[in-house]
Amino acid sequence: MLDLIKALLPSICVGLLFWYVMRNILRADRTEREQIDKFYSENEVNELGVNGESDVKLTPTKTSEYEKSEHGKGDATRSHG
């Protein structure tokens, strides 16, 4: 029985270490996403509600003829003949 425990102990330790590291990575990611959402929601409210005298104006951009053409689509299926 002691030999079995000695044989399985390294695998169990590596498994526990892997679980601990993955748990901390997922928790950090979740916390970071919550903080980013909080930051953007606070700034969105400030931009729309309080800061009405902003110099920044959002205007739609016109699409150039190049972007409308075949070359602007980013299609990489051209023949090399």
C-alpha positions in Angstrom: 0.0 0.0 0.0 2.9 2.4 0.8 4.4 1.7 -2.6 1.2 2.6 -4.3 1.1 6.0 -2.4 4.7 6.6 -3.3 4.0 5.9 -7.0 0.8 8.1 -7.1 2.1 11.0 -5.0 4.0 12.9 -7.8 1.0 12.6 -10.1 -1.4 13.9 -7.5 0.9 16.8 -6.6 1.3 17.8 -10.3 -2.5 17.5 -10.7 -3.1 19.7 -7.6 -0.6 22.3 -8.9 -2.2 22.4 -12.3 -5.6 22.8 -10.7 -4.4 25.7 -8.5 -2.7 27.5 -11.3 -5.7 27.2 -13.7 -8.1 28.3 -10.9 -6.0 31.5 -10.3 -5.7 32.2 -14.0 -9.5 31.9 -14.5 -10.2 34.1 -11.4 -7.8 36.7 -12.6 -9.4 36.8 -16.0 -12.9 37.1 -14.5 -11.8 39.9 -12.2 -10.1 41.7 -15.1 -13.2 41.4 -17.3 -15.4 42.8 -14.4 -13.0 45.7 -13.9 -12.9 46.5 -17.7 -16.8 46.4 -17.9 -17.0 48.6 -14.8 -14.5 51.1 -16.3 -16.3 51.3 -19.7 -19.7 51.6 -18.1 -18.6 54.5 -15.9 -16.9 56.3 -18.8 -19.8 55.7 -21.1 -22.1 57.3 -18.6 -19.7 60.2 -18.1 -19.3 60.9 -21.8 -23.1 60.8 -22.5 -24.4 62.5 -19.4 -22.0 64.9 -17.8 -19.6 65.8 -20.6 -21.9 67.3 -23.2 -19.3 69.9 -24.4 -16.8 67.4 -25.8 -14.7 68.5 -28.8 -14.8 65.0 -30.2 -17.5 64.5 -32.8 -18.3 61.0 -34.2 -19.0 61.2 -37.9 -19.5 58.3 -40.3 -16.6 57.9 -42.7 -16.9 57.5 -46.4 -15.7 54.3 -48.0 -13.0 54.9 -50.6 -13.1 53.4 -54.1 -10.1 51.2 -53.1 -12.0 49.7 -50.2 -14.9 48.9 -52.5 -12.8 47.3 -55.1 -11.5 43.7 -55.1 -8.1 44.8 -53.6 -9.6 46.3 -50.5 -11.6 43.2 -49.4 -8.5 41.4 -48.2 -9.4 38.3 -50.3 -6.2 36.2 -50.6 -7.6 33.8 -53.2 -5.8 35.1 -56.3 -4.2 32.8 -58.8 -0.4 32.6 -59.3 -0.2 31.8 -62.9 
